[in-house]
Amino acid sequence: MKRINSVDFTRGLVMVIMALDHTRDLIHIGTNPTDLAATTPILFFTRWITHLCAPTFVFLSGTSAYLSYKNQNVGLKESRRFMLSRGLWLIFLEFTVVGLGIWFDFKFRMFFFQVISAIGFGFIILSFLMKLAPKTILIIGLVIIFCHNLLGLVPFNQPPFSYFSPLFGFALFPLSADTTFAVGYPPIPWLGIMLAGYGFGGTVFAKPQAERKAALLKLGFGALVLFVAIRFVNFYGDPVPWSAQKDGVYTFLSFMNLTKYPPSLLFTLATLGVSFIILSVSDGIKNKFTDFLTVYGKVPLFYYIIHWYLIHTLMFVMLYLQGFSTKDFVFGPFQFGRPQQPSGLELGATYAVWLGVVLFMYPLCKWYSNYKAAHKDNKWLRYL
């Protein structure tokens, strides 16, 4: 199958947006952006727009897995072996190289199961399902997406259900007095998104371009209409209902304040609905803007790892410039190293740092993309 540039473009777009979220996490001085009692509309939507990243990243990982499987022209057995080994490799990276970049804690007191390990888990499961038809895998994924919120009725705080709770919801496991293992991206809900992406690869993305564009556009608007309808009823699809606030603007913020951990049905419909429209609109378009973002989309894991180290280094530069010293830094579970005292930059300056990070990453990603293209015979490059 021919490489679909809109996949690389959309992935590149959400990865650039993702850097905004991580820059805000490490650099911004402000409060919790989803706390309606303290946030502002611009801060709220600075966070909300980054909600597009994880579901799109996971969905397109599934899509790319299918497209790669078809493009490699190798047997099912070899493809399954690669999928399994890549899944294990991603989980290993999460708890070593990626974890160090996120927390900068050389004592490794925080092991965080998040998006990279969720993708790794999805690849492992997918390796056992690849013999099924893409349409069957798509149905399995959709069932998980639409039905996993029903598990809110299950008493996961009681045995034997409690043993399975980390598969479906946020979980903490103290490993020692100062070391924690946390499941931030519960595997099953994110698996549903990946399986849906794989199924789309063999159904929607297998269509000719004109049909693919039309199908993605209809699916995108359909998902958004369904999101609005279910959210308005306020009964199912997200564990946190919306409610009337002090004015219409903040009531709208409440309506859009969706649950990511784990990704609720409404969160998935809203974010993937937008992504489907982007995939449709960008399909077949080639200009300087699409070429620019496609560079990032072709090397997602490389970008992901490097950008964490870059932003975290900039955070410490900022702290030193603000008068803090090494003894002020706080490390440990859920600690980035920020001092207890107030620190950071205002939102406008945070945006400026984000743009600088994105521009700095461009030549690195361009170089690595060209290197991969020139060394296609090197199988190890497929793992990065």
C-alpha positions in Angstrom: 0.0 0.0 0.0 1.2 3.5 -0.8 2.2 5.7 2.1 -0.6 8.0 3.2 0.9 11.4 3.9 -2.2 12.6 5.8 -1.3 10.0 8.5 2.2 11.5 8.9 0.8 15.0 8.8 -1.9 14.4 11.4 0.6 12.6 13.7 3.1 15.4 13.3 0.4 18.0 14.1 -0.6 16.3 17.3 3.0 15.7 18.3 3.7 19.4 18.0 0.6 20.1 20.1 1.8 17.5 22.6 4.9 19.5 23.2 2.7 22.3 24.3 1.2 20.2 27.0 4.5 19.0 28.3 6.0 22.5 28.2 3.0 23.7 30.3 3.5 20.8 32.7 7.2 21.7 33.3 7.4 25.5 32.6 4.0 27.1 33.4 3.5 28.8 36.8 -0.2 28.4 36.8 -2.8 26.2 38.4 -4.6 23.0 37.3 -6.1 24.0 33.9 -9.2 21.8 34.3 -10.1 23.1 37.8 -13.1 25.3 36.9 -12.8 27.2 40.2 -9.4 28.5 39.3 -8.7 28.2 35.6 -9.3 30.6 32.7 -10.8 29.8 29.3 -7.5 30.2 27.5 -5.7 28.0 30.0 -8.5 25.4 29.9 -8.3 25.2 26.1 -4.5 25.2 26.2 -5.0 21.9 28.0 -8.0 20.7 26.0 -6.4 21.1 22.6 -3.6 18.7 23.8 -6.3 16.1 24.5 -6.1 15.4 20.8 -2.6 14.0 21.1 -2.8 10.7 23.0 -5.9 9.2 21.3 -4.7 10.3 17.9 -1.2 9.0 18.6 -2.5 5.6 19.8 -5.1 5.3 17.0 -2.5 6.1 14.3 -0.1 3.7 15.9 -2.6 1.0 15.1 -3.2 2.3 11.6 0.5 2.5 10.9 0.9 -1.0 12.2 -1.5 -2.3 9.6 -0.1 -0.2 6.8 3.5 -1.3 7.7 2.3 -4.9 7.8 1.0 -4.6 4.3 3.9 -2.7 2.9 6.6 -5.0 4.3 5.5 -7.9 2.2 6.5 -10.4 4.8 4.6 -13.3 6.2 2.2 -13.2 9.1 4.5 -15.1 11.4 7.4 -12.6 11.0 5.0 -9.6 11.3 3.6 -11.0 14.5 7.1 -11.5 15.9 8.0 -7.9 15.1 4.8 -6.6 16.6 5.4 -8.6 19.8 9.1 -7.6 20.1 8.3 -3.9 19.4 5.7 -3.9 22.1 8.1 -5.3 24.6 10.7 -2.8 23.5 8.4 0.1 24.0 7.5 -1.0 27.5 11.2 -1.3 28.3 11.8 2.2 27.0 8.9 3.6 29.0 10.5 2.5 32.3 14.0 3.5 31.4 14.9 6.1 28.8 11.4 7.8 28.6 11.0 7.6 32.4 14.3 9.3 33.0 13.4 12.1 30.5 10.0 12.7 32.2 11.1 12.7 35.9 14.9 13.4 35.7 15.3 11.2 38.8 18.4 9.0 38.6 17.1 7.0 41.5 14.1 5.9 39.4 11.6 6.3 42.2 8.7 6.6 39.7 7.6 3.9 37.2 4.8 5.3 35.2 2.7 3.2 32.8 1.6 5.8 30.3 1.2 6.4 26.6 4.3 4.6 25.3 3.8 1.5 27.4 0.0 1.6 26.5 1.0 1.5 22.9 3.5 -1.3 23.7 0.8 -3.3 25.4 -1.5 -2.7 22.4 1.2 -4.1 20.0 1.6 -7.2 22.1 -2.1 -7.9 22.1 -2.3 -7.0 18.4 0.4 -9.5 17.6 -2.0 -12.3 18.7 -5.0 -10.8 16.8 -3.4 -10.1 13.4 -4.7 -13.3 11.9 -8.2 -11.9 12.3 -9.7 -9.8 9.6 -9.3 -6.0 10.0 -13.0 -5.6 10.2 -13.2 -8.0 13.1 -10.4 -6.2 15.0 -12.2 -2.9 14.3 -15.4 -4.3 15.9 -13.5 -5.5 19.0 -11.9 -2.0 19.3 -15.3 -0.3 19.0 -16.9 -2.5 21.6 -14.2 -1.7 24.0 -14.5 2.1 23.3 -18.3 2.2 23.6 -18.7 -0.2 26.5 -15.8 0.2 28.9 -17.5 3.0 30.8 -20.1 0.4 31.9 -17.3 -1.0 34.1 -18.0 1.9 36.4 -20.7 -0.3 37.8 -18.2 -3.0 38.8 -16.9 -2.7 42.4 -13.2 -2.7 41.5 -12.3 -1.8 45.0 -13.4 -5.2 46.2 -11.8 -8.7 45.5 -11.8 -10.4 43.1 -12.5 -7.4 40.8 -9.7 -5.3 42.5 -7.1 -7.6 40.9 -8.2 -6.4 37.5 -8.7 -2.7 38.2 -5.3 -1.6 36.8 -6.3 -2.9 33.4 -9.3 -0.4 33.3 -8.5 2.5 35.6 -5.8 4.6 37.3 -3.9 2.6 39.9 -1.0 3.2 42.4 1.3 0.5 43.8 3.9 1.6 46.4 7.0 -0.5 45.7 8.9 0.9 48.7 8.8 3.8 51.1 9.8 6.2 48.3 9.2 4.3 45.0 5.9 4.0 43.2 4.5 2.2 40.2 1.5 4.0 38.7 -0.8 3.0 35.9 -1.8 6.3 34.3 -2.9 4.9 31.0 -5.0 1.8 31.8 -4.2 -0.7 29.0 -7.7 -1.9 28.0 -9.4 1.4 27.1 -6.3 2.5 25.1 -6.2 -1.0 23.5 -9.7 -0.3 22.1 -8.4 2.9 20.4 -5.4 1.1 18.9 -7.5 -1.8 17.7 -9.9 0.6 16.1 -6.9 2.3 14.4 -5.7 -1.0 13.1 -9.1 -1.9 11.8 -9.4 1.5 10.1 -6.1 0.8 8.4 -7.6 -2.3 6.7 -11.0 -0.8 5.9 -11.2 3.0 5.7 -7.6 3.7 4.8 -7.7 0.9 2.2 -10.2 2.9 0.1 -9.1 5.0 -2.8 -8.2 8.6 -1.8 -11.6 10.2 -2.7 -13.6 7.6 -0.9 -11.2 7.7 2.0 -11.5 11.5 2.4 -15.3 11.3 2.2 -15.5 8.5 4.7 -13.2 10.2 7.2 -15.1 13.4 7.0 -18.5 11.7 7.6 -17.0 9.7 10.5 -15.5 12.8 12.0 -18.6 14.9 12.0 -20.7 11.8 13.0 -18.4 11.3 16.0 -18.8 14.9 17.1 -22.6 14.9 16.7 -22.7 11.7 18.7 -20.5 13.3 21.3 -22.7 16.3 21.7 -25.9 14.2 21.9 -24.6 11.8 24.5 -22.9 14.6 26.5 -26.1 16.7 26.5 -28.1 13.8 27.9 -25.5 13.7 30.7 -26.2 10.1 31.6 -23.5 7.9 30.1 -20.1 8.2 28.4 -18.1 10.0 31.1 -17.8 9.5 34.8 -17.9 13.3 35.5 -21.2 14.9 34.4 -21.3 18.5 33.3 -23.2 21.1 35.3 -24.3 24.7 35.2 -21.5 27.1 36.3 -21.3 30.9 37.1 -21.9 31.9 33.5 -22.3 30.4 30.0 -18.6 30.3 29.2 -17.8 28.2 32.3 -20.8 26.0 31.7 -19.4 25.3 28.3 -16.0 24.5 29.9 -17.8 22.0 32.2 -19.5 20.5 29.1 -16.1 20.0 27.5 -14.3 18.9 30.6 -13.8 15.2 29.7 -12.1 12.4 31.4 -8.8 11.2 30.0 -7.6 8.8 32.7 -8.9 6.4 31.5 -10.2 7.9 28.2 -14.0 8.0 28.4 -16.3 7.3 25.4 -17.0 11.0 25.2 -13.3 11.9 25.4 -12.6 9.5 22.5 -15.5 10.6 20.4 -14.6 14.3 20.7 -10.9 13.9 20.1 -10.9 11.3 17.4 -13.8 13.1 15.7 -11.6 16.2 15.3 -8.7 14.0 14.1 -10.8 12.2 11.5 -11.7 15.6 10.0 -8.0 16.7 10.0 -7.1 13.4 8.3 -9.8 14.0 5.7 -9.0 17.6 5.0 -5.2 17.0 4.8 -5.4 13.9 2.6 -3.8 14.7 -0.8 -2.7 18.2 0.2 1.0 19.0 -0.1 2.5 22.4 0.7 5.2 23.8 2.9 3.0 23.6 6.0 2.2 19.9 5.5 5.8 19.1 4.6 6.9 20.8 7.8 4.6 18.9 10.1 5.1 15.6 8.2 8.8 15.6 9.2 7.7 15.2 12.9 5.1 12.6 12.0 7.6 10.3 10.3 9.8 9.9 13.4 7.3 9.9 16.3 9.2 7.9 18.9 12.5 9.8 18.2 10.7 13.1 18.6 8.9 11.9 21.8 12.0 10.9 23.6 14.2 13.9 22.6 11.5 16.5 23.3 11.1 15.4 27.0 14.9 15.7 27.6 14.9 19.1 25.9 11.9 20.6 27.8 13.1 19.2 31.1 16.6 20.7 30.6 15.0 24.1 29.8 13.0 23.8 33.0 16.2 23.6 35.1 17.7 26.5 33.2 14.6 28.5 34.0 14.8 27.5 37.7 18.5 28.5 37.9 17.7 31.9 36.2 14.9 32.4 38.7 17.3 32.1 41.6 16.8 28.5 42.7 19.7 26.1 43.5 20.1 22.4 43.2 19.1 21.9 46.8 15.7 23.4 46.1 14.8 20.7 43.5 12.3 18.0 44.6 12.4 14.6 43.0 10.3 11.5 43.6 6.9 10.0 42.6 5.0 12.6 40.5 7.8 15.2 41.0 9.4 16.8 38.0 12.1 18.4 40.2 10.2 21.7 40.6 10.8 23.4 44.0 8.1 23.6 46.6 8.2 27.4 46.2 6.3 29.0 43.3 8.3 28.9 40.1 7.7 29.0 36.4 6.6 31.3 33.6 3.3 32.9 32.6 1.2 31.4 29.9 2.5 33.7 27.1 6.1 32.9 27.9 5.3 29.2 28.1 3.9 29.4 24.5 7.1 31.1 23.4 9.2 28.3 25.0 7.0 25.7 23.3 7.5 27.3 19.8 11.3 27.3 20.5 11.2 23.6 21.4 9.3 22.7 18.2 11.7 24.7 16.0 14.7 23.3 17.7 13.4 19.7 17.1 12.9 20.2 13.4 16.4 19.8 12.0 17.0 16.8 14.4 13.8 15.1 13.1 14.6 16.0 9.5 18.1 14.5 9.8 16.7 11.3 11.4 13.9 11.0 8.9 16.4 11.2 6.0 18.7 8.7 7.8 15.9 6.2 8.1 15.0 6.6 4.5 18.6 6.1 3.4 19.0 3.0 5.6 15.8 1.0 5.0 17.8 -2.2 5.2 18.6 -1.6 8.9 15.8 -3.4 10.7 16.8 -1.9 14.1 15.7 1.6 12.9 12.1 0.3 12.8 12.2 0.2 16.6 12.8 3.9 16.7 
